[in-house]
Amino acid sequence: MVSQTVDLLKNELPLEQEAVVLPEDVVTGLVLVDIINGFCTVGAGNLAPREPNSQISGMLSESARLARLFCEKKLPVMAFLDSHHPDKPEDPYPPHCIVGTDESNLVPALRWIENETNVTIRRKDCYDGYLGSMEVDGSNVFVDWVKNNQIKVLLVVGICTDICVLHFVCSTLSARNRGFLAPLMDVIVYSNACATFDVPLHIARNTKGALPHPQEFMHHVGLYMAKERGAKIANEVSFGAPNRQLTTADCSQ
Ligand SMILES: [Zn+2]
């Protein structure tokens, strides 16, 4: 999609973002959505980028930086990892992130969080991390994580902005509104640490079964819809005092 068209559409759906300050005295939980090889590492599978992509690499570095910060502060972190059994396809998507393959593992820049005591890893076999946290007995790993850690603010980052991030946010907001997630109050999506994939129209037209998915616009739409459902959209996230920006010095990655 040419940038003039994107600009035109964005003007019709203006997205106001905010600089969010996370209060030090309130528990904030970080949710990392599907930051795995199968969606982020060039050439790692059917749904992986085919060439380096700046939106995805920006999401990776921002997510890794936040993960480092949350781990230093010993704040709760939950990482969803898309992981499918080979006999249970996820239509309409081609086979991806099969259990036991490296596609379904965290990207190299985040692999270290597996050893952190404040991190909960949840493998899921659907795009909605809330539903993907349900166990056969009806309990929900994500709901328990919110309650056990007394999380009041949720910061959500990852991929794809308009699919797994959006659906998780929508379900979480519905559950919060129904009173399932006390004491959770705010759900924040940090736009610079989210990304989606790119299938331009001319590629989709020449690919059987593919739908066009212009990256920049769909990223915008994902954020816009999350905001429509009640999420806050941040273009800046910091802890404590309002003017303190996170800097690259906060992260040793
Ligand atoms: Zn999947």
Boltz pocket constraint, residues with backbone or C-beta under 6 A from the ligand:
constraints:
  - pocket:
      binder: B
      contacts: [[A, 82], [A, 83], [A, 84], [A, 90], [A, 96], [A, 97], [A, 124], [A, 125], [A, 126], [A, 127]]
      max_distance: 6.0
